[in-house]
């Protein structure tokens, strides 16, 4: 009888050990269910489950179900949320504005060099996340940003003219200043209130997103889209250091490898994806997509770099920020 009990106890301990090695992680993101990022993260979750032999399960929570991205980043920092793929929350560290620095990249090749593997901004962001007890697993290139309006554009390619159009901007200094420099009247409004603000006429448009984002969240109030390349939108796949440390070495390695592949795939499709969403705004919504010339885009970039960059640099730390721009060659 004693032998039977001992065997049973050993079996129970083995079962407990197996259970303890499994991880059930929560991943937050900001887009609605079935949006591009939602589908890609669900595929990523499947890849991780297969690579870890079922040890690591990643449950996807779309549409900011676990809180807005600022709150989620704070919760990831303390281990209350395991993972997220989302914009950097500058409220936690103003230096994170470097990720959305206006007109930093002018084309996709430049964007990949700056934000992709080995890129200056990517490496800096990894360091800033590390200071918050967060590990960056991947960068997720989304699109070049533009301006969505629920009214007719006014001088959309001429940043020297004030157009009198009031637009919602994120509560981030760089976006507010960029809106002003391009001739708009910026109004910082939380994302959760932005749609209603446009619908009720509090503002007439939005700065801070791109074609896919406007289609996902503002398609019913978008009559015109201006692809001004205001900033390069990149999100980051992050994980709490506490959650990462709870995985064994093999599962950690499998997770990181899957994240690298996830990012590499995204860089191959992101530019084409941006074009598809701009076309959907025109074809499905009947929105006017303004065709800006290279000269107009250059004029916008020149004005913002001259007027906005010095102020944002002061906000993030002039010496710190300029050192990064110097490495990029700006």
Order of alpha helices (4+ residues) and beta strands (2+ residues): alpha-beta-alpha-beta-alpha-beta-alpha-alpha-beta-beta-beta-alpha-beta-alpha-beta-alpha-beta-beta-alpha-alpha-beta-alpha-alpha-alpha
